[in-house]
Amino acid sequence: MPRNLEELLGEINTAISPGFRGRLVQRGLARGLVWNAGTLPPGAPQFSLRLSGELLAYGLGLFRLALSLRDSDRNHALLPNAFERAAEAIEAVVRNGDPAWPERGFYTMVASSAYHLGHFSARAFSLFGGTARDLNLSPSEAVLRHLLVRDITGLHAALVTWAQEGIGFDAALARKLDQSSEGLDFNHALHLALTTLFHRAVAQYDHALEAGDAASRQAALDSLNEGISTAAEFRHVPFYWLYTIARHLLDDLWDHCLHVRLPMPLNDPPDSQWDRLRRLFIALVSRRTPAELDLWPSQLDAAQRSLDVRDDLVVALPTSAGKTRVAELCILRALSLGQRVVFVTPLRALSAQTERTLRRTFVPLGFSVSSLYGSSGATGDDLDSLANRDVVVSTPEKLDFALRNDPSLLEKVGLVVLDEGHSIGAGEREVRYEVLVQRLLRRTDAAQRRVVCLSAMLPPGDQLDDFTAWLRQDEPGQAIRSEWRPTRQRFGEIVWLGQQARLNFRVGNDRPFVPSFLTAKIPSQGRRRTPFPKNGQELTLASAWQFIAQGQTVLIYCPQRRSVEPLASEGV
């Protein structure tokens, strides 16, 4: 191991440099895209027989270096890259690898933990496709898996089961050891004690997450440090790794959890409900499946600024990077001050989806959520919703029409959320959206109303700065922008070769491919005699079905609206 911080940084920089060991990680990722159950399809590119061993050695080594660096500087800029690269190396062996390999579960847990510490929690989650039994996990590894996939119900069940079986915490363990003192060898007793200590530490941490109790969090870390020392003293390598990983994971998760990152009660007026709603909101989202315990890196700055009702926000985050959670925090803040909220989306279908999402969060907290979209014009029910509901979801056309009929409907609204902000522009639909926003900004009471704009596609640079200045009406302040995303993007290409399709990928300089991704079939029933697929539309559907058969989720993008229904009808 490196002797000082300078040597440590030097080794990490070398290990994550492009082309390290002949592009080892890239070769592993390339193989991982095309093999299945540890076997490459006929005709696929061949890889070294030593590749898996080299990837595991590299991944574990880099992971250990990254953990050491985190002990010295938990916020060092190298850490996300180091953890990500270590996880990718190990993932390249376990994902789609040999399901019968007995150590696959342990290395899956290590790769997932590395992703989590690199703040790629969605990738950490996605690695666990099977159950703990499928992965041959020990009871302690299974407990950690529950936390990694945010399965709090499963975590509680595992902790209770361990305690109820008479081999649980402290006194029960002592009785078990006393009763078995003659027939229990030392290694078994050590394993039992370390397993019990691990369960106790996680139980303490579980209470910390539920109650926001920093003392319980510290007690959990103290127990884990005790386990590290014991495992090191008796040279129990698996438990040493498990305790070390858990200590870093639990420390990192606490640092990003809502109890820490969502500010405590503010200097609000006496009738503010922030303290109560904050606690109820955290309890609500923490009990979801999967539990939503923490904020992502893309959400941290937005969470802090979301509570300042005078701060008009432009939030430019990639798709799936957490814009909805930012909007929820802004809405929660407005509701805590007795203000009502209007959430504007440019499409009716998106409005319906947004209404369902907001109902799931705010109805259990005691607030009403309604909609204002559909046919043109505004009915009496529409006007009543806008005047009386706590949260109203509307299209720009509906809201504009309602306000033309009665401008006073917006007087008690303290927050307007503008979704899909890139749709505010020069096109036919975009102009209607922009006209609405202009009217909102020019109202005499505009200063009493916060505006929050969300988008995944706002261009960076001067255009974003100009848009932000316009929305903030030249008040000082920057947009919230992040390139971080929870998932990884890979570019693939399906090429039809007459009777079969080839699937090509790009991973750095490597070009892995599946030579026979799908093959044309002659229908055995019905009047059709031409092979399937026979055209681009059918190839799109056949490819989608092939990905779904492999357990993937597929979204088909149609560049023209008129193409959507015919393609959907073809797939029925």
N, C-alpha and C positions, 0 to 999 in steps of 0.2 A: 504493500500500500504506500501511497505518497507520504512523505515525511512532513510536508507543510502545505499551506494553502496554494502557494505558487505552483508546486509540483502537481497538486490535485487539479488545478485549473488547466495546466498544461496537458495532463493526460486526458481530461474530458474533451478539450478542444481538438486534440489529435483524433480521439475516437469518433467524434461526430463530424469530422471533416469530410467533404465530398470525396467519394472514391476510396474511402478507408477499406483496406483489405480487399481490394478489387471489387468495390461496390457490393460488399457482403450483404448489407441489409436490403439493398435494391434487388439483388438476386433472390433473396429469400422471399420478399414480397411478390416478386414476379412469379415464383413457383407457387406461392400460396393462392394466387388468383386462378390457377388452372388445375391444381391437383384436387383429388377428392378421396377422403379416407386414407390419406397418405400415399395415394397411387396416382401417377400421371396418366392422362388418356393417351391412347395410341396416336402416334404422330406428333405429340407435343414436344417442345424443346426439352432436351435432357439437362439435368443438373448434377453437380458433384454429389457422390454418395456421402461425403463428409459434411455436406452443407448444414444439416440439422445440428450436428455436434458443434460446428463452428458458430452457428447462430446462438445457441444456448450459452456457450462460453462467453461470447461477446456480450450478449444481453445481460447476463448475470453480473459480469465484471463491470459494465457501464452502470448498471443499476446500483451496485454497491458504491461506486464512485459518486454517483449523484446523491445517494443517501448521506454520504460523508460530507459532501458540500452543503447539503441542506442543514446538517448539524452546525456548520460554521456560519452559514448565511441562508436563512430560509427563503429569502426573496431574491436570490442571485439570478441575474438575467439568463444564465446558462441552463438553469434547472428545467424549464419546460422542454427545451430541445433535447437535453440529455435523457430525461425520463421518457419522452416520446420515442426516441431512437432505440432505447433499451426495450421498451414495450413492443415496438415493431419487430425487432429481431426475434423475440420469444414468440410473439403472435404468429410469425411466419412458420413456426414449427407446430404450434398447437391448433391453430385454426385450420380446419379441413385435414388435420393430421390423422395418424393411426388411432382410431378410437379405443383400441385394446391396449395402448401404451399405458402402463400403470401409473406413471408419473405425470401424465398429461394434465390431471386436475391441479396438481401443485403448481406446475409452470403456468397454467392458465390463470391461477390466482395471482402469481407474481406479475405476469404481463398486465392483468387488469389493475393491480395496485400501482404499477408504474404509470399507466395511463392516467389513473386517478390523481396521482401526485403531480403529473404534468398538466393537470386541469383539463383532461379530455374525458370527462365522466361518461359521455355517451359511448365512447369506444370501450371504456371499462365495462359498461353494462352489456354491450353487444357480444363480448367474448363468452359470456355464460349462456349458451344455448340450451344446455341440459341441466339436469338436477344434480344435487350434490352426490347422489348415489351413482349416477352415470359417470361422474368425473372421479370417482374413487377418492373423495375428500375425507379427511379426518374430521372428527367433531369440531375441532377448533377452526380448521380451514373452512368448514361449512358455515360456521358462525360468521366468519369474516366475509364470506361470499354473500350472506344475507345483507350485510351492511353495504357492500360494493354495489349490489343491484337494487338497493333501497327497499328491500323487502322487510319492513319493520314488523309485520305480523309474523312472518317466518322466524325472524330474529327472536321475538318474544317467546314463541313456541319452543325454539331450541334451548333458550336459557332456562325456561321453566322445566322442560323435560330433563335437562341435565341435573337440576336441583332435586326434582321429585324422584329420580331413580336411586336416590340414596348415595350417589357419588358426587353430590353437588358441592355446596360451599362450606368451607371451614369445618364446623362441628360435624356435619355429615361425612366429610372427607376423613376427619380424624377417627370417627367410629369405623369407617370402612377399613382404614389402615390398621386399626387396632384389632379388628375382627380377623383380618387376613394376614397378620404379622408373620405367621409361620408359613403360609402357603403363597406369599406374594414376594417375588424376587425384586431386587433393587430397581432394575430398569422399568419394570411395570409400575412400581410405586412412584418413581420419578415421573413417568409419563402421566400417571393419574393426577399427581400433584400439579404438574405444569398445565395440564388441560383444565383443571379446576380453577387455577389462578387466572388463566386466560378468560374463562367464562365469567369469573367474578369481575375482571377488569372491564369487559364489554358490557356487563350489566350495569356497572357504575356509569359508564359512558352513555348507555341508553337512557338512564335517568337524567344525565346532564342535558342530553338533546331534548328530552321531553319537557323538562322544567326550566331550561336555560340556566342551570346551576353550575357556575364555574368551579365550585369546590369539588363537585362530583367528577367533573372533567379532569381536575388535577389528581384526584384520587385514582382515577382510571390510569392516567399516565404513570403515576407512582407504581401501581401494580405491574404495569407492563415493564417498567425499568427493573423492577425486582425479578421479573421473569427472564429478562435479558441477562442479568447477572447470574442467575441460577443456571440457565441454559449454557452460558459461556463457561461457568465453573465446571460443569459436568460434561462439556463438549457435546452437547446435544444440538447438532447442527440444524435439523429441521425446525425445532422450536426456537432456536436463536433467530433464524430467518423470520419465522412467523411473528414472534414478539417484536422484532425490530421493525418489520413492515407495518404491523398494527400501530405501533407507537407513532410512526410518521403519519399514517393515514388518519388516525383519530385526531391528532394535533392539527393536521391540515383541514380536515372537515370542520372542526370547530371554528377555525379561523374564517371560514367562508359560510358558516351557518347563519340562518336568519336571525337568531338570537344576538349574534355579534354584529352582523352587517346592517340590520334594520334598526335605525337609531331608537333609543329609549324615549320615554316621554319628553316632550319638548316644552318650551316656555309658551304654552298655549293658553287661550282664555279658559276660564273655569269650566265651561260647558263642553270643552273638547273631549272627544271620545277616543283619542289616539292610543292611549295606554291600553284600554280595553280591547279595541279592535286589533291592535298589533298582536296581542297575546292570542286572541281568537283566530286571527289569520294564520299565525304560525302553527297553531294546533291543527287547524283545518288542513293545510297543505301537507303537513307532516304525516297525516294519517291516510294520505292518498296511496294508491298502488300504481307505480312506485312512489315512495315518499319523496316529497320535494323539500329537502332539508336545507339546501344551500343555494348560494348564488353563483353563477358562472362568472369567469373573468370579464366577459362582455357586459355584465350587468352591474358590476360593483360601483363604477362611477355614477351610473344612472340611478342606482338605489339611493345614493347619498343625495343627489340633486332632486330626486323625485319628491322629497318632502318639503321643499321650499316652494310654496304656492305662488311666489312672485317670479319664479324662474320658468319662463317659457322654453320648452325643450324641443330640439330636433334630434331624434334618435335614429342614427343610421347604422344598423347592424345587419349582418348577413342573414339569409333565411335560416330559421331554426336556431338562431343565436340568442333568443330570449326576449324579443320585443314585447310579447304579451305580458310577461311578468313585470316588465318595467311599467307598462300601462296599468296593470293591476295595482301596483304600489302607488301610482299617482292617483288612481281612483279611490283607493283606500284612504289616502290622505285627505282628499276632498270630502269624502263622506264623513270622516272623523270631525270635520268642522261644520257639519250640517249643510254642506253644499250638494247640489245635484250635478249629474254628469251627463254629457251627450257624447256618444262615441260614433264618429262618422266613418263609413266605409264606402268606397265607390261602386260596389256591386251588390245586388240583392242577395246573391248566393253567399257572398262573404259576410254580409250583415247577419244572415241566419246563423252561420257558423259562429260568428263573434257573439251573438246573443246567447247561444248555448254555452259557450265558454265562460262568459261573464255570469250567467245564471249559476253555473256550477260553483263559482267562487263566492258570489255575493248574496245569493238567496239564503244559504245556510247561516250567513252572518246577520240576517234579519232585514235585508234590503230588497226592494222591488226592482226587477229588470224587465224592460219591455222593448218593443220594436216599433220602428216607424219606417216601413219600406213596403214596396208592392206597387200597385197601380198608381198612376199619376193623380195628383190632387191630394187633399188631406181631409180625412173624415173627422167627425166629432170625437171618435175614439182616439184617433191620432193626436188631436190637440189635447185631449185629456191626458194621454200618456206623457206628452212633452211637458205638461204643466204640473204633473203630480208624481210621476215615477222617479225613483232615486237615480236609476241609470237607464238611459234610452239609447238604443242603437238605431241609426238612421242612415239612409243614403243622402247624398248632397241635395238631390232634387226634392225629396220629401221634406227635408229640414228647411230648405229655402222657401218652399211653398207655404209651409206652416208659419214661418216667421213673417212672410209677407201678409198673411192674414192677421197675425197677432204678434207684433215684435216683443211684447211684454213677456212672452212665454220663456224667454231666455234670462229673465231678470234674476232668478234664483239659481241659475246654473253657474257653478264656480270653475268647471273644467270642461274643455272641449278637446277630445282626442281625435286627431286626424290620421286615419290609417292609410297605408299605401300612399305616402306623401309624394312619391314620384309621379303619381297620377294627376297631380296639380300642374297643368301645363296648357299646351296650345291645341291639342286635339279636341274633337267635338265633345267627348265626355269630359276630358280634362278641363276644358274651359268652364263648364258648369261647376266643377269642383272649385276652380280658382275664384270664380265669381262669388261663390258662397264664402270662401275664406276672406276675400276682400271685404265683403259686407260685415263679417264678424269683427275684423280688425278695425273697421271704421266706425263701429258703433260708439256712441258717447260713453257707454259703460264698459268699453273693452278692457280698460285697466283693471277692472274687478274680476276678470275672467282669465284663467290660465289656459294656454294653448300648448298641447303636446302633439308633435307630429312624428309618426313612425314610418320607416321605410327600409327596405332591404336593397334598394337600387338607386339611391341618390348618388350622383357622381361626386368624386372627391375634388378637392382643390377649390378654385375660385367660385365654381358654380354652387358648391355646397355652402361656402361662406356667404355668397350673395343671398341664397335662399334662406339661410339662417338669419341674416340681418333683416331680411324682409319680414319673416315671421315674428321676429323679436322686436320689430319696429325700431331697429337700430339701437336697441339696448345692448350694452356690452355683454358678451358671453359667447362661448363656442358650442358647436354641435357636439353631441356624444357620438363618437365614431369608433368602431373596432372592426378589425379583420378576423378576429377570432371566431371560430365556428366549432360546434361540438363534434362534428362528424368529419370524415375524410372524403375527399372527392377524387375519383379515378376516372380518367377518360377511356371509354371503350368504343369500339366500332364493330358493327355486325355487317359482314360482307357476304352477299349471296353469290354462290359459285355455280349455279345451275341446278344442282340436286341437293346441295347442303349449304349451310351457312357457317362461316368461320368467325369466331369472336376474337378480336385483337384488343390488346391493352397497351397502355403506355405507363411504365414505371421508371422514371429517370431516363437512362439510356437504354434500358431493356425493353423488349417488345414481346412479352409472352402472349401466347394465343392458344385457343381451343380449336383444333382443326375441324371437328364436326359438332358444332354447338347444337345444331338441329338439322334434321334430314327431311326432305320432301316425302309426303305420304300420299298414296292413292286411296281415296275413300272406298271403304268396303260396303257401304250402304248408301241408299239414295240414288238420285239420277246423276249426280256429279261424277265425272270421269277424269277431270283435270287434277294434277297434283296440288296438294296444299303444303306450303303457300304458293299462290300463283302470281302475286303482285306485291307491291310495297306495303299496302295496307294489311294484307294477310301476314306478311313477314313481321310487321310490327306486333300484331296480335300473337303470332306463334312465339316470338321472342319473349313477349311478356309472360305468356303461359309457362315457358321454359324456366324463366327466372323465378316465378311463383312456385313451380315444382321444386325448386332448390331452397325454398324457405325465404325468398327475398320479397320485399315490398316494391311494387312498381308504380310509377307515375308516368303516364303517357302525355306528352305535350303536343298539342295541335296548334300550329301557328295561325290558323284561321278558325274563327268561331264556327263557321258553317261545316267544318270537317269533324266536329266533336261528335254530334249525334250519329252520323253515318258510321263512324268508326266504332262507337259504343254499340250500335245495333248489330254490326257485323260480329262483335264478340259475344253476343248473347247465344 
